[in-house]
Amino acid sequence: MAVEGLPYDPVLLDTADKVFWSEVWDTAVEDAVEDMDIEMRWFGPAMAGLVGEEPRASGLNFILGAGGEGAVENGQLDEAVQWLECHDVDYRVPMIPGLPGVAAAEKWFFRHGSARLKGPARLIRDGSHPAFVAPQIEVIERVKTWDDESFGDPLAESLGLPKWAATFFLDLQGRSGWRCYCSVDGDDPLACLAMVIHGEVAEIVLASLPVGAREGEGQDAVIYRCLSDAAAAGCRMVVVAEAGFEPAVADRESLERAGFETAFECFTWQPRARVPM
């Protein structure tokens, strides 16, 4: 399917998002799961994430796959919404154009008085090897759990999540299916990136740590490494994760230099009573 000239598979993208966030939820440390009321549930094709102790953080409370086939007709979207509503949290429901149940889901939200809000652009590229020259910067792959205890901090911040949410990303280091990278200039970290590969698609989250005069090169270095690894793994699509917020300007510029394009402007549904005025 082509959207604004960029071919992408909406079902593949929907699957990638669900894999990314379900894996992230699975790695939360036990204390955080209990203290923050972290939970995830499936309702047919819809997947709902909850952090009950962050009721105003829609980045952490969400429903994915609302446009999946049969989600409305089988009552599963209604069940997912009711589950989040009973926890009294603000939540977002992003839609991926092209999914078979999008029209039915949007009619459902319209009937229930929800607000349709503009969300972040979805950045996607094909799985080809990077065409740009890799910067002469060292890139370290984190292959052991908690290899770098500060690894999760910039990733959580880049997604617009609370600082404590770094716990979601610490155990991704060394986890099967994940590749975690950090570019460095001597002892100074420049950028970090986490990538999960699932079949023919990879989903990434990038975060820069501007240091000295090498700002921008750090992002380019980790992007080059991850795209090379994704191409070697046979991926045909690489997508940037989002939690309801646009990436930092410097990070977006690096992604665009690497061939990522706006596939579509994401729209998200929220209950009108929960939309900030």
N, C-alpha and C positions, 0 to 999 in steps of 0.2 A: 504493500500500500504506500502511495506517495503523499506526503504532506509537505507543502511548500517546497517541492522539488527534492525532498530527502526521503528515500525509501526506508521504511521501517515496518516491522511486524508488531502490531499492537498487542497481540497475545504474548509474544516473546517478551516485550517490554513489561507487560503486567506481571508475568512470571518472574522476571528479573527483580522487579521491585519487591515482590513478596518474599523471594529468597533472601534478598539483602536484609530486609527489616526483620524477618523471622530469625535469621542467623544472629543479627545484632541483639535481639531480645534474648535469645538463648544463652548469650555469653555474659549477661548481667550477673554480677557476683550475688551469692545467696543473701547476704545481709541487705543489699540494695533491693532485691526482689521483695523481701519481707517488709522492710522499712518504708519503701516507696510504693508498695502495692502495684508491682509490675506484673502484667499478665497479657497474654495474647490468646485469642480464640478465633476459630474458623467457623464461618457460617456459609457452607457451600463454597462458591467461588470467592466470597468476600472474607477478608482477613482483618480483624480489628485489634489494634494495639492500645493498651491502657497503662497509664502511670497515674494511679488514683491520687497520689500525694502531690501531683502537679496539675490540678484541675484547670488552670488557666493556660496551660502550655499545649496548644493545638499541634505543635511539632511532635509531641509525645503521645497524643491521643488521636487516633485516626482510623479510617476504614479504607482499605485497598481492595480493588477488584469489584467495586460496586457496579461497574459496567459489565461484569462477567455474565455469560449466558445463563439465564434462568434465575439470577439473583433476586429480581423483583417478582417474577411470576411464582417462584417457589417460597416467597415470604422470607428469604434469607437476609435481604437487605434490611427489612423491617426488624428482624431479630437482632442484627448487629447494631442498628441504631438504638433500639430499646436497651441493649446491654450497656452501651456507653452512657445513655441518658440516665440509667438507674444509678450510675456512679457520679452523676452531676459534674461532668467535665466538659470543657470546650473541646471540640474535635473538628477535624477537617476530613473531607471526602474528595480527594482529587480524582479527576476523570481523564482517562486516556482515550482520545478520539480513535474510532475504528473498532473498539470492542463491541461485540454483538448486542450487549444489553445497555449501551449508553443511553439511547433514546428513552427506553423504559425507565431507567434510573433517574434521568433528569426530569421526566414527567412526575415520577414519584416524589422527588424533592420539591418540585414546584407545587404539587398538591398539598404538601405538608408545610408550606410556607417558609421553606429554607431560602437562604440568600446565596446567589451564585457570585463568587468573588474571583477576581483575577489572581492567579498564582504565578509562580516562577516559570520561566522558559525551561523546557526540557532540552538539554544538550545531548546530542547523540552523534556518533560517527560510525563508519563501518569498521570492520576488524582488520583492515590492512595495516601493514608495517608503517611506522611513522615516516613521513617524507622529509622531515627537517633533520638537521644535524644535531646530535646530542651534545649538550654543553659539557665541557671538561670539568665535571663536578662529580665527586664520589657519591654513589647511591648505595646505601646499606639495606639489605633485605632483613627484616626482623622475622626470625624463624622459630623463636622460642616464646612460650607464654610469658608475658610480663617482661620480655626482653628489654623493653624500654618503658619504664613506668610513666613517662610523660607523653607517650604516644597518643593516647586518647584525648588529651586536653584540646589540642588545636582542631581535631576532627569534630568533636562535639560543638565547639565554637563556630566552625565553618558552616555547620548545618543549622545554626541558630538555636541550639539546645542549651539548657542550663549547664553550668560547669560540672556539676556532679555526674552528668550523663556521660562523662569520659569513661565511666565504668563499663559502658556498653562496648567499648572498642579495645580495651586492654587485652582481653583473651582472644582477639582475632589474630594476634601474632602467633604463628605456628599452627593455627586451626586449619584443618583440611578444607581445601577449596579456596582458601584466602591467600593473598599475597600482600604483604605489608612492607612499605618502603619508606626510607627517610634519606633525603639528600643533605649533605653536610659540607661545611667549609671549615676544615680543621675540627675544632670542638664545637662549632656552632651549627645547630640544626637549621636548615633553610626551609624545608617543606616536607610534608609527609603525605602518604597516600595509601589507602586501603582498597583492595579490589577483590571481589568475589567472582569466581567463574562458575557458571552453571550451564552446561551444554554449550550452545553456540553464542551465548551472550555473557558479557562481563559488566558489572556495575561497580562504579568507583566513587570514592569521596576524597576530595583533595583539600589540603589546608596549607597555607604558606605561613612562614615565620620570618618576616622581613628582617634581615640582618645585613648591615653594611651596604656595600655597593653591588652585591650580587643578587639583589631582589629581582625576581622573575626567572633567573637562571635555575634556581632551586626547583621551582614548579616544573619548568621545562624538562629538567633532568629526570624527575620521578615519573612524569607523564611519558617520556620517551621509553623508560624502562618498562612501565606497565603495559604500554601499547605493544611493545616488542614481545612481551610474554603472552599477552592476549592473542596476538597473531600466531605465535608458535603453538598455542593451545587450540587453534582452529576457530576462534570466535569470529562471528560475522557481524557482530554489533557490540559497541561499547557505549554505555549510557552513564550519565552523571546522576547520582542520587540527589534527592531533594527532600526537605522536611517542611516545605511551605515558604522557604525564603530563597532569594537569589544568592548565588555565590558572590564572594568578594570580587571587586572589580579586577584586581590583579590576577586572581585565580581564573576568572572568566577569560581574561585576555590570553593567558597561557593556554587554556583549553581551546580557544578559537585558533590560536597559532598552530595547534596540533591537529586541526581539522574538525573539531567539534562544531556543529551547527545547531541552530534552534529548529527542532523538529516541529514543535507547536508551542503555543502559549497555553500553559496549564490553567484550567479553571477548577476551583474547588467549591464544594457546597458546605455550608455551615447553617445550623439552625439560626433563624433570624434573631431570636432573643439573645443569642450568644455573640452576635457580631458587635465588636466595639463601635460605639457611636463617636 
